[in-house]
Amino acid sequence: MIRFESISKQNSHRILFFEASAVLNRGEKVGLVGPNGAGKTTLFRMIAGDEAPDDGQVSIEKQVTIGYFNQEVGEMSGRSAVAEVMDGAGPVSAVATELAALEAAMADPDRADEMESIVERYGEVQARFEELGGYELEGRAREVLAGLSFSQEMMEMDVGRLSGGWKMRVALGRILLMRPDAMLLDEPSNHLDLESLIWLEEFLKGYDGALLMTSHDREFLNRIVTKIIEIDGGTLNSYAGDYEFYERQRALNEKQQQAQFDRQQAMLAKEIKFIERFKARASHAAQVQSRVKKLDKIERFEPPRRRQTVAFDFPPAPRSGEDVAVLREVHKGYGSRRIYQGLDFKIRRRERWCVLGVNGAGKSTLLKLVAGAAEPDQGSVTIGGSVRMGYFSQHAMDLLDGDATVFESLESSFPQANQGSLRALAGCFGFSGDDVEKKCRVLSGGEKARLVMATMLYNPPNFLVLDEPTNHLDLDTKEMLIRALAEYDGTMLFVSHDRHFLATLSNRVLELTPDGVHQYDGGYSEYVARTGQEAPGLHP
């Protein structure tokens, strides 16, 4: 269906692909993986026709429709979310726009003298709209938006009033409604809450077209894809299986390649030792020459290319008192909307609470109350003795000094630290080489989030309050963070839509529902086993 045939591509002085080949067949669901900067987005752009390979070709079967979702949504305004999603479905969207304009014209008293012709045209357009399945399409568009956590009110809202994250969901909805022959999804799991993520998972499982996607969510990949295409040092390697199978197979391949390389190196060392020992003896001249010729003809094995993996041992957090945070009879609302009415909640030392709840249930509000970023309307929030808190939110990035470089930002936070440990810290969070010299003002949202996280964890507090800490982390950095936090000896309160993060790090669950607040002993995995659901309000 889509073939990469010996493609080569260079970006500036960097070779992204060299004579790389792979294929996406009809109906296949494929995960595209590789380190940051390996060329995943470039590959998508080549399929979409936005870029061309320097050599080789990308061939696509005739009449194949392609839908491409990426992180650059562009300008959106002037239409409702429903209309914007329907716009991705082709000619019917133009008919829907005219229909809406005619409905407005019929309600306009200033155009009474044109009413006969307007009504006549409305009848024609309405018939065309029905013929194209417009009314069913609108229903499907609303279903998609509801699955992506839009309320009815938000569906009717001008898209221009939505935040960047919600516009991303609209752009994703357009592609999902389109149901093309091949769907290219570049990080569709970003900006989604847990409920939307699980809905999208089910949608994609039921999609019968070809799917090529990237994601930094391993659980999401594991549940959808049946094949992995890996970008590794300019090549494309295919693995028949999910992400976990790919990880195991890659590790096995590396082990076998290393063993093959080691065996050959041992053999070469033995041969070279013989040649060196006997090259000056006439009696062994024939044997020496024979072995030299043999060595010249041997095809040398390469050692496996090692992925640059980073690990950082975060220093131990100082001990806090037993009661870390206590909320008593807390009331909180915004305008007429009540979020909490009489909430009682206690966090004790070494507890790791994950907070679950549908969009708008008050997850971030709870974290803000505990962190002191918001005040309760009534009641009290008390932080315990010897508690040193670190609060990560999506707005923490606004506090970075735009004129400082990444390294200067770390240095100003830790003036006593040596340069080597700060560079190691930066490397752990994806800032290697010249990246540490980037000014904070030019960093992407993801890079800013990683820098804030690095600063917080270098000298860790004993109470971490984390609001979606993994949103912008790639798979390797996320794994490093999970490993580090698994060893962390302090207390945690966090919100995350990453189920691997939830399952590995939580030992308590706070569930926010319209029926009230529920507390569960045991972590996220126990919560799923006990309730039979992966998120509040969702049933298997």
Salt bridges, closest charged atoms under 4 A:
GLU28 OE1 - LYS227 NZ 3.23
GLU51 OE1 - LYS9 NZ 3.43
GLU51 OE2 - ARG45 NE 2.96
ASP54 OD1 - LYS9 NZ 3.99
GLU61 OE1 - ARG26 NH2 3.11
GLU84 OE2 - ARG79 NH2 3.38
GLU84 OE2 - ARG174 NH1 3.03
ASP87 OD2 - ARG79 NH2 3.22
ASP87 OD2 - ARG174 NH1 3.07
GLU98 OE2 - ARG121 NE 2.78
GLU114 OE1 - ARG111 NH2 3.02
GLU124 OE1 - ARG121 NH1 3.04
GLU131 OE2 - ARG128 NH1 2.85
GLU138 OE2 - ARG142 NH2 3.28
GLU156 OE2 - ARG142 NH2 2.51
GLU187 OE2 - HIS216 NE2 3.01
ASP193 OD2 - ARG169 NH1 3.65
GLU201 OE1 - ARG223 NH1 3.34
GLU201 OE2 - ARG499 NH2 2.60
GLU202 OE2 - LYS205 NZ 3.27
GLU219 OE2 - ARG223 NE 2.90
GLU230 OE2 - ARG250 NH1 2.07
GLU230 OE2 - ARG307 NH2 3.14
ASP232 OD2 - ARG250 NH1 3.68
ASP232 OD2 - ARG305 NH2 3.69
GLU247 OE1 - ARG218 NH2 2.60
GLU254 OE2 - ARG250 NH2 3.17
GLU254 OE1 - ARG306 NH1 3.67
GLU271 OE1 - ARG291 NH1 3.67
GLU276 OE1 - LYS279 NZ 3.08
GLU322 OE2 - ARG319 NH2 3.23
GLU322 OE2 - ARG349 NE 3.12
ASP323 OD1 - ARG348 NH1 2.69
GLU351 OE2 - ARG508 NE 3.56
ASP377 OD1 - LYS332 NZ 3.87
ASP377 OD2 - ARG338 NH2 3.40
ASP403 OD1 - ARG441 NH2 1.96
GLU447 OE2 - LYS438 NZ 2.74
GLU468 OE1 - HIS497 ND1 3.22
GLU479 OE2 - ARG218 NH1 3.03
GLU479 OE2 - HIS500 NE2 3.13
ASP489 OD1 - ARG350 NH2 3.09
ASP498 OD2 - LYS478 NZ 2.68
ASP521 OD1 - ARG508 NE 3.52
GLU534 OE2 - ARG223 NH2 2.63
GLU534 OE1 - ARG499 NH1 3.64
